[in-house]
Amino acid sequence: MKFKERLKELRTANGLSQMQLAQAVGLSQSAIAKWELGKTEPSASAIILLAAFFGETTDYLLGVTN
């Protein structure tokens, strides 16, 4: 599973819209949307921020581990 799929899975499992997630972590909704569509890749700092928010590891978010 790729980052874009993991991000959307975690976001929807937590009942969050893209806008709600963006506001919660201090990112833009357009960045979240582009990542979920696979149009752009997040920075390392964004991956770390999202992993901490969801209580997951960066490896999980990146699809390295299950």
C-alpha positions in Angstrom: 0.0 0.0 0.0 1.3 3.4 -0.9 1.4 6.6 1.1 -1.6 8.1 -0.7 -3.7 5.1 0.2 -2.6 5.0 3.8 -3.2 8.6 4.3 -6.8 8.4 2.9 -7.4 5.2 4.9 -6.3 6.8 8.2 -8.1 10.1 7.5 -11.4 8.4 6.7 -11.1 5.9 9.6 -10.8 8.8 11.9 -13.9 10.5 10.4 -11.9 13.5 9.1 -12.4 15.5 6.0 -9.3 16.7 4.1 -10.0 20.2 5.5 -10.4 18.9 9.1 -7.1 17.0 8.9 -5.3 20.0 7.3 -6.5 22.3 10.1 -5.6 19.8 12.8 -2.0 19.5 11.6 -1.4 23.0 10.2 -1.2 22.0 6.5 -3.3 23.1 3.5 -6.3 21.1 2.3 -4.9 21.3 -1.2 -1.7 19.6 -0.1 -3.7 16.7 1.5 -5.7 16.4 -1.7 -2.7 16.3 -3.9 -1.0 13.7 -1.7 -4.1 11.5 -1.7 -4.4 11.7 -5.5 -0.7 10.9 -5.9 0.0 14.2 -7.7 2.7 15.3 -5.3 4.8 13.7 -2.5 4.9 15.2 1.0 8.1 16.4 2.6 9.8 14.4 5.3 8.6 16.9 8.0 5.0 16.5 6.8 5.2 12.7 6.9 6.6 12.9 10.5 3.8 15.3 11.4 1.1 13.1 10.0 2.5 10.0 11.6 2.5 11.6 15.0 -1.0 12.9 14.5 -2.3 9.5 13.7 -0.2 7.7 16.2 1.5 5.6 13.5 5.1 5.2 12.4 6.5 6.9 9.3 7.2 3.4 7.9 3.5 2.5 8.2 2.5 5.7 6.5 5.0 5.1 3.7 3.8 1.5 3.2 7.1 -0.1 4.4 5.4 -2.0 7.2 1.9 -3.2 8.0 
